[in-house]
Amino acid sequence: MKYFDIHSHLNLSPLSEDKERIIKILEEKEVGTITVGTDLETSAQAIEIAQKSENLFASVGFHPSDVGKKEFDMEKFQELVRKDKVVAIGECGLDYFRIDASDTETKNQQKEIFKIQIDIAQANDLPLILHVRPQKGTMDAYEDVLEILELREEIPSGDVHFFVGSPEIAERFLKLGFYLSFTGVITFARDYDEVIRMTPIEKILTETDAPFVTPVPYRGQTCEPWMVEEVAKKIAEIKGLDPEVVRLQILKNVKTLFRV
């Protein structure tokens, strides 16, 4: 593999309707990706997609925004976790962006399902793919996720997907051994440069979150996983490193965390 997108959604529209074409491009460009589940249905689809190419993998997860809206069937969830080519649990975590700051009931429900997924990840020796989205102008969801992780007897391994936290929050995740991943948003917004510069390249991963946040120079098109190359190049530029050094180190990071 030349590049790796650790977080994409070939199981979501419009990519799901065109996945055969996208998979062919990924094979031609030697790009791997993890198709990430957000509930039981999309997790099962991610596993099915992962069987289509040796560079495709799956993650099984229950998205925090679905807590209270969809049933979390732990037995079925654990069955999926044991399937071939599942390399992570997620996306899971806390999402406070669309709920009222005073809605402690929803927050507590999200925390409960998140803790269950941490337990499942550790029981199966799998890393976490964290989804953390705070209320606008705050770091509240990050603070709560860190509190949950820091209080555990054994700290799980994992990646903080689509990291948008502060340098201070980044430091705390790095101290726990977590990786931080960045999307195509870094190719057109400068909000993340400081965190990218301060994060050791040995702790950085690349992703697209396709079909979302298309990187430059493909703005205006639907984001696809092969576009992750632009994210890796931008990280090299921001950090002032040789793009080939960055490419190889990120592949090493992927292999270390996800064992692919």
Phi and psi in degrees as GROMACS dihedral restraints (atoms count N, CA, C in turn):
[ dihedral_restraints ]
;  ai    aj    ak    al  type     phi  dphi    fc
    3     4     5     6     1   -98.5    20    10
    4     5     6     7     1   -38.4    20    10
    6     7     8     9     1  -138.6    20    10
    7     8     9    10     1   160.5    20    10
    9    10    11    12     1  -142.0    20    10
   10    11    12    13     1   127.7    20    10
   12    13    14    15     1  -101.4    20    10
   13    14    15    16     1   108.6    20    10
   15    16    17    18     1   -82.0    20    10
   16    17    18    19     1    -0.4    20    10
   18    19    20    21     1  -155.3    20    10
   19    20    21    22     1   102.1    20    10
   21    22    23    24     1  -139.7    20    10
   22    23    24    25     1   169.8    20    10
   24    25    26    27     1  -128.6    20    10
   25    26    27    28     1    70.4    20    10
   27    28    29    30     1   -68.3    20    10
   28    29    30    31     1    -7.0    20    10
   30    31    32    33     1   -95.0    20    10
   31    32    33    34     1     3.9    20    10
   33    34    35    36     1  -118.0    20    10
   34    35    36    37     1   149.8    20    10
   36    37    38    39     1   -68.4    20    10
   37    38    39    40     1   143.0    20    10
   39    40    41    42     1   -89.4    20    10
   40    41    42    43     1    -3.7    20    10
   42    43    44    45     1   -64.5    20    10
   43    44    45    46     1   -35.6    20    10
   45    46    47    48     1   -62.4    20    10
   46    47    48    49     1   -28.5    20    10
   48    49    50    51     1   -81.0    20    10
   49    50    51    52     1   -12.3    20    10
   51    52    53    54     1  -129.6    20    10
   52    53    54    55     1    23.3    20    10
   54    55    56    57     1   -66.7    20    10
   55    56    57    58     1   -30.6    20    10
   57    58    59    60     1   -62.4    20    10
   58    59    60    61     1   -42.7    20    10
   60    61    62    63     1   -64.5    20    10
   61    62    63    64     1   -43.6    20    10
   63    64    65    66     1   -65.1    20    10
   64    65    66    67     1   -42.3    20    10
   66    67    68    69     1   -61.5    20    10
   67    68    69    70     1   -38.7    20    10
   69    70    71    72     1   -62.3    20    10
   70    71    72    73     1   -42.3    20    10
   72    73    74    75     1   -64.2    20    10
   73    74    75    76     1   -42.7    20    10
   75    76    77    78     1   -59.2    20    10
   76    77    78    79     1   -41.4    20    10
   78    79    80    81     1   -66.8    20    10
   79    80    81    82     1   -42.1    20    10
   81    82    83    84     1   -64.3    20    10
   82    83    84    85     1   -40.0    20    10
   84    85    86    87     1   -89.6    20    10
   85    86    87    88     1    -2.5    20    10
   87    88    89    90     1    58.3    20    10
   88    89    90    91     1    51.4    20    10
   90    91    92    93     1  -114.8    20    10
   91    92    93    94     1   132.0    20    10
   93    94    95    96     1  -102.1    20    10
   94    95    96    97     1   159.8    20    10
   96    97    98    99     1  -153.4    20    10
   97    98    99   100     1   155.6    20    10
   99   100   101   102     1  -104.3    20    10
  100   101   102   103     1   119.2    20    10
  102   103   104   105     1   -82.7    20    10
  103   104   105   106     1   122.7    20    10
  105   106   107   108     1  -100.7    20    10
  106   107   108   109     1   130.8    20    10
  108   109   110   111     1   -85.2    20    10
  109   110   111   112     1   149.3    20    10
  111   112   113   114     1  -119.7    20    10
  112   113   114   115     1    -8.8    20    10
  114   115   116   117     1  -161.5    20    10
  115   116   117   118     1  -174.2    20    10
  117   118   119   120     1   -62.4    20    10
  118   119   120   121     1   -43.8    20    10
  120   121   122   123     1   -64.4    20    10
  121   122   123   124     1   -50.1    20    10
  123   124   125   126     1   -71.6    20    10
  124   125   126   127     1   -26.5    20    10
  126   127   128   129     1   -67.6    20    10
  127   128   129   130     1   -42.8    20    10
  129   130   131   132     1   -62.8    20    10
  130   131   132   133     1   -39.6    20    10
  132   133   134   135     1   -65.5    20    10
  133   134   135   136     1   -38.3    20    10
  135   136   137   138     1   -61.1    20    10
  136   137   138   139     1   -41.1    20    10
  138   139   140   141     1   -65.3    20    10
  139   140   141   142     1   -42.6    20    10
  141   142   143   144     1   -61.7    20    10
  142   143   144   145     1   -43.6    20    10
  144   145   146   147     1   -64.0    20    10
  145   146   147   148     1   -38.3    20    10
  147   148   149   150     1   -61.3    20    10
  148   149   150   151     1   -22.7    20    10
  150   151   152   153     1   -76.2    20    10
  151   152   153   154     1   -10.6    20    10
  153   154   155   156     1   -83.4    20    10
  154   155   156   157     1   -13.7    20    10
  156   157   158   159     1  -158.9    20    10
  157   158   159   160     1   149.2    20    10
  159   160   161   162     1   -67.9    20    10
  160   161   162   163     1   -20.2    20    10
  162   163   164   165     1   -96.2    20    10
  163   164   165   166     1    10.9    20    10
  165   166   167   168     1  -108.5    20    10
  166   167   168   169     1   138.1    20    10
  168   169   170   171     1  -137.1    20    10
  169   170   171   172     1   172.0    20    10
  171   172   173   174     1  -132.1    20    10
  172   173   174   175     1   152.1    20    10
  174   175   176   177     1  -126.1    20    10
  175   176   177   178     1   139.0    20    10
  177   178   179   180     1  -107.9    20    10
  178   179   180   181     1   122.4    20    10
  180   181   182   183     1  -154.8    20    10
  181   182   183   184     1   167.2    20    10
  183   184   185   186     1  -126.6    20    10
  184   185   186   187     1   110.2    20    10
  186   187   188   189     1   -65.2    20    10
  187   188   189   190     1   136.4    20    10
  189   190   191   192     1   -59.3    20    10
  190   191   192   193     1   -30.0    20    10
  192   193   194   195     1   -69.3    20    10
  193   194   195   196     1   -16.1    20    10
  195   196   197   198     1   -90.3    20    10
  196   197   198   199     1    -8.4    20    10
  198   199   200   201     1   -63.4    20    10
  199   200   201   202     1   127.5    20    10
  201   202   203   204     1    88.6    20    10
  202   203   204   205     1   -13.3    20    10
  204   205   206   207     1  -106.2    20    10
  205   206   207   208     1   -33.3    20    10
  207   208   209   210     1  -124.9    20    10
  208   209   210   211     1   153.7    20    10
  210   211   212   213     1   -75.9    20    10
  211   212   213   214     1   135.2    20    10
  213   214   215   216     1  -100.0    20    10
  214   215   216   217     1   101.2    20    10
  216   217   218   219     1   -94.3    20    10
  217   218   219   220     1   101.1    20    10
  219   220   221   222     1   -62.5    20    10
  220   221   222   223     1   -37.9    20    10
  222   223   224   225     1   -63.1    20    10
  223   224   225   226     1   -47.0    20    10
  225   226   227   228     1   -67.0    20    10
  226   227   228   229     1   -36.7    20    10
  228   229   230   231     1   -60.3    20    10
  229   230   231   232     1   -46.8    20    10
  231   232   233   234     1   -67.4    20    10
  232   233   234   235     1   -31.4    20    10
  234   235   236   237     1   -62.4    20    10
  235   236   237   238     1   -42.5    20    10
  237   238   239   240     1   -66.4    20    10
  238   239   240   241     1   -38.8    20    10
  240   241   242   243     1   -57.6    20    10
  241   242   243   244     1   -33.1    20    10
  243   244   245   246     1   -83.7    20    10
  244   245   246   247     1    -0.4    20    10
  246   247   248   249     1   -73.7    20    10
  247   248   249   250     1   159.7    20    10
  249   250   251   252     1   -62.9    20    10
  250   251   252   253     1   139.9    20    10
  252   253   254   255     1    73.9    20    10
  253   254   255   256     1    12.2    20    10
  255   256   257   258     1   -82.2    20    10
  256   257   258   259     1   119.5    20    10
  258   259   260   261     1  -116.7    20    10
  259   260   261   262     1    -0.6    20    10
  261   262   263   264     1  -162.3    20    10
  262   263   264   265     1   164.2    20    10
  264   265   266   267     1  -109.5    20    10
  265   266   267   268     1   123.5    20    10
  267   268   269   270     1   147.8    20    10
  268   269   270   271     1   165.1    20    10
  270   271   272   273     1   -91.9    20    10
  271   272   273   274     1   138.1    20    10
  273   274   275   276     1  -141.9    20    10
  274   275   276   277     1   159.8    20    10
  276   277   278   279     1   149.6    20    10
  277   278   279   280     1  -137.1    20    10
  279   280   281   282     1  -134.5    20    10
  280   281   282   283     1   135.9    20    10
  282   283   284   285     1  -132.0    20    10
  283   284   285   286     1   106.2    20    10
  285   286   287   288     1  -102.7    20    10
  286   287   288   289     1     2.4    20    10
  288   289   290   291     1   -61.2    20    10
  289   290   291   292     1   -40.3    20    10
  291   292   293   294     1  -106.9    20    10
  292   293   294   295     1    13.8    20    10
  294   295   296   297     1  -115.8    20    10
  295   296   297   298     1   158.6    20    10
  297   298   299   300     1   -68.4    20    10
  298   299   300   301     1   140.7    20    10
  300   301   302   303     1   -57.9    20    10
  301   302   303   304     1   -26.3    20    10
  303   304   305   306     1   -91.8    20    10
  304   305   306   307     1     1.9    20    10
  306   307   308   309     1   -81.0    20    10
  307   308   309   310     1    74.7    20    10
  309   310   311   312     1   -68.4    20    10
  310   311   312   313     1   -28.4    20    10
  312   313   314   315     1   -62.5    20    10
  313   314   315   316     1   -48.8    20    10
  315   316   317   318     1   -65.0    20    10
  316   317   318   319     1   -41.0    20    10
  318   319   320   321     1   -60.3    20    10
  319   320   321   322     1   -43.5    20    10
  321   322   323   324     1   -67.0    20    10
  322   323   324   325     1   -37.1    20    10
  324   325   326   327     1   -63.5    20    10
  325   326   327   328     1   -43.3    20    10
  327   328   329   330     1   -61.6    20    10
  328   329   330   331     1   -43.1    20    10
  330   331   332   333     1   -61.6    20    10
  331   332   333   334     1   -40.5    20    10
  333   334   335   336     1   -63.7    20    10
  334   335   336   337     1   -47.3    20    10
  336   337   338   339     1   -67.0    20    10
  337   338   339   340     1   -35.6    20    10
  339   340   341   342     1   -62.7    20    10
  340   341   342   343     1   -46.2    20    10
  342   343   344   345     1   -62.0    20    10
  343   344   345   346     1   -38.1    20    10
  345   346   347   348     1   -61.9    20    10
  346   347   348   349     1   -42.1    20    10
  348   349   350   351     1   -68.8    20    10
  349   350   351   352     1   -32.5    20    10
  351   352   353   354     1   -62.4    20    10
  352   353   354   355     1   -45.5    20    10
  354   355   356   357     1   -58.6    20    10
  355   356   357   358     1   -44.4    20    10
  357   358   359   360     1   -64.8    20    10
  358   359   360   361     1   -41.8    20    10
  360   361   362   363     1   -59.8    20    10
  361   362   363   364     1   -46.5    20    10
  363   364   365   366     1   -70.2    20    10
  364   365   366   367     1   -35.1    20    10
  366   367   368   369     1   -66.0    20    10
  367   368   369   370     1   -27.1    20    10
  369   370   371   372     1  -107.1    20    10
  370   371   372   373     1     9.2    20    10
  372   373   374   375     1    54.6    20    10
  373   374   375   376     1    48.0    20    10
  375   376   377   378     1  -121.1    20    10
  376   377   378   379     1   146.5    20    10
  378   379   380   381     1   -77.3    20    10
  379   380   381   382     1   163.3    20    10
  381   382   383   384     1   -96.8    20    10
  382   383   384   385     1   146.2    20    10
  384   385   386   387     1  -111.7    20    10
  385   386   387   388     1   107.8    20    10
  387   388   389   390     1   -88.9    20    10
  388   389   390   391     1   133.5    20    10
  390   391   392   393     1  -107.5    20    10
  391   392   393   394     1   116.1    20    10
  393   394   395   396     1  -132.8    20    10
  394   395   396   397     1   116.5    20    10
  396   397   398   399     1  -132.9    20    10
  397   398   399   400     1   110.4    20    10
  399   400   401   402     1   -82.2    20    10
  400   401   402   403     1   168.9    20    10
  402   403   404   405     1   -60.9    20    10
  403   404   405   406     1   146.8    20    10
  405   406   407   408     1   -56.1    20    10
  406   407   408   409     1   132.8    20    10
  408   409   410   411     1    80.6    20    10
  409   410   411   412     1     6.6    20    10
  411   412   413   414     1  -131.0    20    10
  412   413   414   415     1   174.4    20    10
  414   415   416   417     1  -119.4    20    10
  415   416   417   418     1    24.7    20    10
  417   418   419   420     1   -59.4    20    10
  418   419   420   421     1   -45.7    20    10
  420   421   422   423     1   -66.9    20    10
  421   422   423   424     1   -37.5    20    10
  423   424   425   426     1   -62.6    20    10
  424   425   426   427     1   -44.6    20    10
  426   427   428   429     1   -58.8    20    10
  427   428   429   430     1   -43.3    20    10
  429   430   431   432     1   -70.2    20    10
  430   431   432   433     1   -39.6    20    10
  432   433   434   435     1   -62.7    20    10
  433   434   435   436     1   -45.1    20    10
  435   436   437   438     1   -61.9    20    10
  436   437   438   439     1   -40.1    20    10
  438   439   440   441     1   -61.2    20    10
  439   440   441   442     1   -43.1    20    10
  441   442   443   444     1   -62.5    20    10
  442   443   444   445     1   -44.2    20    10
  444   445   446   447     1   -68.8    20    10
  445   446   447   448     1   -43.7    20    10
  447   448   449   450     1   -68.2    20    10
  448   449   450   451     1   -24.0    20    10
  450   451   452   453     1   -85.8    20    10
  451   452   453   454     1    -7.7    20    10
  453   454   455   456     1   -76.6    20    10
  454   455   456   457     1   145.0    20    10
  456   457   458   459     1   -63.3    20    10
  457   458   459   460     1   -40.9    20    10
  459   460   461   462     1  -119.5    20    10
  460   461   462   463     1   123.2    20    10
  462   463   464   465     1   -78.7    20    10
  463   464   465   466     1   126.5    20    10
  465   466   467   468     1   -73.2    20    10
  466   467   468   469     1   165.0    20    10
  468   469   470   471     1   -95.8    20    10
  469   470   471   472     1   163.3    20    10
  471   472   473   474     1   164.9    20    10
  472   473   474   475     1  -175.0    20    10
  474   475   476   477     1  -127.2    20    10
  475   476   477   478     1   142.6    20    10
  477   478   479   480     1   -96.1    20    10
  478   479   480   481     1   102.4    20    10
  480   481   482   483     1   -66.2    20    10
  481   482   483   484     1   140.7    20    10
  483   484   485   486     1    48.4    20    10
  484   485   486   487     1    56.6    20    10
  486   487   488   489     1   -65.9    20    10
  487   488   489   490     1   126.1    20    10
  489   490   491   492     1  -131.2    20    10
  490   491   492   493     1    17.5    20    10
  492   493   494   495     1   -80.2    20    10
  493   494   495   496     1   176.6    20    10
  495   496   497   498     1   -77.8    20    10
  496   497   498   499     1   165.4    20    10
  498   499   500   501     1   -56.7    20    10
  499   500   501   502     1   -36.1    20    10
  501   502   503   504     1   -66.0    20    10
  502   503   504   505     1   -41.8    20    10
  504   505   506   507     1   -65.5    20    10
  505   506   507   508     1   -41.9    20    10
  507   508   509   510     1   -57.5    20    10
  508   509   510   511     1   -44.9    20    10
  510   511   512   513     1   -58.0    20    10
  511   512   513   514     1   -41.1    20    10
  513   514   515   516     1   -67.7    20    10
  514   515   516   517     1   -40.5    20    10
  516   517   518   519     1   -65.8    20    10
  517   518   519   520     1   -42.0    20    10
  519   520   521   522     1   -63.3    20    10
  520   521   522   523     1   -37.1    20    10
  522   523   524   525     1   -62.2    20    10
  523   524   525   526     1   -31.4    20    10
  525   526   527   528     1   -80.5    20    10
  526   527   528   529     1    -7.2    20    10
  528   529   530   531     1    95.5    20    10
  529   530   531   532     1     5.5    20    10
  531   532   533   534     1   -76.2    20    10
  532   533   534   535     1   154.0    20    10
  534   535   536   537     1   -93.1    20    10
  535   536   537   538     1   157.2    20    10
  537   538   539   540     1  -117.4    20    10
  538   539   540   541     1   133.0    20    10
  540   541   542   543     1  -116.5    20    10
  541   542   543   544     1   149.1    20    10
  543   544   545   546     1  -127.2    20    10
  544   545   546   547     1   148.5    20    10
  546   547   548   549     1  -107.4    20    10
  547   548   549   550     1  -173.9    20    10
  549   550   551   552     1   -62.0    20    10
  550   551   552   553     1   -13.7    20    10
  552   553   554   555     1   -59.9    20    10
  553   554   555   556     1   -27.0    20    10
  555   556   557   558     1   -70.8    20    10
  556   557   558   559     1   -12.8    20    10
  558   559   560   561     1   -81.9    20    10
  559   560   561   562     1   -13.2    20    10
  561   562   563   564     1  -134.2    20    10
  562   563   564   565     1    -3.9    20    10
  564   565   566   567     1  -125.7    20    10
  565   566   567   568     1   139.4    20    10
  567   568   569   570     1   -97.8    20    10
  568   569   570   571     1     7.7    20    10
  570   571   572   573     1   -64.6    20    10
  571   572   573   574     1   -19.9    20    10
  573   574   575   576     1  -107.3    20    10
  574   575   576   577     1    -1.1    20    10
  576   577   578   579     1   -59.8    20    10
  577   578   579   580     1   -42.4    20    10
  579   580   581   582     1   -62.1    20    10
  580   581   582   583     1   -44.7    20    10
  582   583   584   585     1   -66.3    20    10
  583   584   585   586     1   -39.6    20    10
  585   586   587   588     1   -63.7    20    10
  586   587   588   589     1   -42.1    20    10
  588   589   590   591     1   -63.9    20    10
  589   590   591   592     1   -37.9    20    10
  591   592   593   594     1   -82.2    20    10
  592   593   594   595     1   -18.4    20    10
  594   595   596   597     1   -84.8    20    10
  595   596   597   598     1   126.3    20    10
  597   598   599   600     1   -57.1    20    10
  598   599   600   601     1   140.0    20    10
  600   601   602   603     1   -59.6    20    10
  601   602   603   604     1   -24.1    20    10
  603   604   605   606     1   -70.1    20    10
  604   605   606   607     1    -7.7    20    10
  606   607   608   609     1  -121.1    20    10
  607   608   609   610     1    16.6    20    10
  609   610   611   612     1  -109.2    20    10
  610   611   612   613     1   138.5    20    10
  612   613   614   615     1  -126.5    20    10
  613   614   615   616     1   157.0    20    10
  615   616   617   618     1  -110.7    20    10
  616   617   618   619     1   146.1    20    10
  618   619   620   621     1  -153.3    20    10
  619   620   621   622     1   166.8    20    10
  621   622   623   624     1  -113.6    20    10
  622   623   624   625     1   -28.4    20    10
  624   625   626   627     1    57.1    20    10
  625   626   627   628     1    27.3    20    10
  627   628   629   630     1   -53.0    20    10
  628   629   630   631     1   137.2    20    10
  630   631   632   633     1   -91.3    20    10
  631   632   633   634     1    18.5    20    10
  633   634   635   636     1   -97.1    20    10
  634   635   636   637     1   168.8    20    10
  636   637   638   639     1    39.0    20    10
  637   638   639   640     1    67.4    20    10
  639   640   641   642     1   -62.4    20    10
  640   641   642   643     1   132.1    20    10
  642   643   644   645     1   -78.7    20    10
  643   644   645   646     1   158.9    20    10
  645   646   647   648     1   -64.5    20    10
  646   647   648   649     1   136.2    20    10
  648   649   650   651     1  -100.4    20    10
  649   650   651   652     1    24.2    20    10
  651   652   653   654     1  -104.6    20    10
  652   653   654   655     1    14.5    20    10
  654   655   656   657     1   -53.8    20    10
  655   656   657   658     1   139.0    20    10
  657   658   659   660     1    97.6    20    10
  658   659   660   661     1   -15.7    20    10
  660   661   662   663     1  -102.2    20    10
  661   662   663   664     1   163.5    20    10
  663   664   665   666     1   -70.5    20    10
  664   665   666   667     1   133.1    20    10
  666   667   668   669     1   -69.2    20    10
  667   668   669   670     1   136.0    20    10
  669   670   671   672     1  -129.8    20    10
  670   671   672   673     1   153.1    20    10
  672   673   674   675     1   -57.4    20    10
  673   674   675   676     1   -32.9    20    10
  675   676   677   678     1   -63.4    20    10
  676   677   678   679     1   -18.3    20    10
  678   679   680   681     1   -70.8    20    10
  679   680   681   682     1    -4.4    20    10
  681   682   683   684     1   -60.3    20    10
  682   683   684   685     1   -23.0    20    10
  684   685   686   687     1   -53.7    20    10
  685   686   687   688     1   -38.1    20    10
  687   688   689   690     1   -66.8    20    10
  688   689   690   691     1   -32.1    20    10
  690   691   692   693     1   -67.4    20    10
  691   692   693   694     1   -45.0    20    10
  693   694   695   696     1   -62.0    20    10
  694   695   696   697     1   -42.6    20    10
  696   697   698   699     1   -63.5    20    10
  697   698   699   700     1   -39.4    20    10
  699   700   701   702     1   -68.1    20    10
  700   701   702   703     1   -37.9    20    10
  702   703   704   705     1   -60.7    20    10
  703   704   705   706     1   -42.5    20    10
  705   706   707   708     1   -60.5    20    10
  706   707   708   709     1   -43.4    20    10
  708   709   710   711     1   -63.9    20    10
  709   710   711   712     1   -46.9    20    10
  711   712   713   714     1   -62.7    20    10
  712   713   714   715     1   -39.3    20    10
  714   715   716   717     1   -87.3    20    10
  715   716   717   718     1    -7.1    20    10
  717   718   719   720     1    68.1    20    10
  718   719   720   721     1    36.9    20    10
  720   721   722   723     1  -114.4    20    10
  721   722   723   724     1   158.7    20    10
  723   724   725   726     1   -63.2    20    10
  724   725   726   727     1   127.1    20    10
  726   727   728   729     1   -55.9    20    10
  727   728   729   730     1   -33.7    20    10
  729   730   731   732     1   -70.3    20    10
  730   731   732   733     1   -37.4    20    10
  732   733   734   735     1   -62.1    20    10
  733   734   735   736     1   -44.2    20    10
  735   736   737   738     1   -64.9    20    10
  736   737   738   739     1   -45.4    20    10
  738   739   740   741     1   -56.6    20    10
  739   740   741   742     1   -48.7    20    10
  741   742   743   744     1   -68.0    20    10
  742   743   744   745     1   -38.7    20    10
  744   745   746   747     1   -67.9    20    10
  745   746   747   748     1   -39.1    20    10
  747   748   749   750     1   -65.4    20    10
  748   749   750   751     1   -39.8    20    10
  750   751   752   753     1   -61.2    20    10
  751   752   753   754     1   -40.0    20    10
  753   754   755   756     1   -63.1    20    10
  754   755   756   757     1   -41.3    20    10
  756   757   758   759     1   -61.5    20    10
  757   758   759   760     1   -43.0    20    10
  759   760   761   762     1   -59.3    20    10
  760   761   762   763     1   -46.1    20    10
  762   763   764   765     1   -65.7    20    10
  763   764   765   766     1   -36.5    20    10
  765   766   767   768     1   -66.6    20    10
  766   767   768   769     1   -46.8    20    10
  768   769   770   771     1   -78.5    20    10
  769   770   771   772     1   -47.7    20    10
  771   772   773   774     1   -99.2    20    10
  772   773   774   775     1    -7.5    20    10
  774   775   776   777     1    54.9    20    10
  775   776   777   778     1    47.7    20    10
